[in-house]
Amino acid sequence: MNGTRLKVILSMNKEDMKTYILANMESLGYNVITGNDFQFFWKGDLKDIVCFVSHIDKADDSFTFRFSNADVSKEIENGNILEVSKGGKTILFTDEIFNPESHRVLGGDDRCGVFILLELAKHFTDKENIGFLFTDGEES
């Protein structure tokens, strides 16, 4: 697994993510159709296509989990993992993908899906009927 690439994908804003996906998929020879809230890439015949889907927005785009050092209930592995308890919820963060000073959340939903699809896209040839749809929202 390419951990560096995953960290980059998790930390990007939405517009940079769109540019990143477009550049990656075009470099792999995929055809493209784009709209305001989607990017569709394919190889082969559109008539008999198998399509994978992921959305590029993340909770961080509209949600901020704010906490202070008083909310940190536990530090694991010398502070590399923080357990934060607030409002009856407990969340684990790692310092590699979460900066407590910025109060930002991971964004794993569905950026992990974006990462997986970009990795998967490397393995198809022009002879296969395959598609990848990236939307700008879960409900798009």
Disulfide bonds with the S-S distance in Angstrom:
none
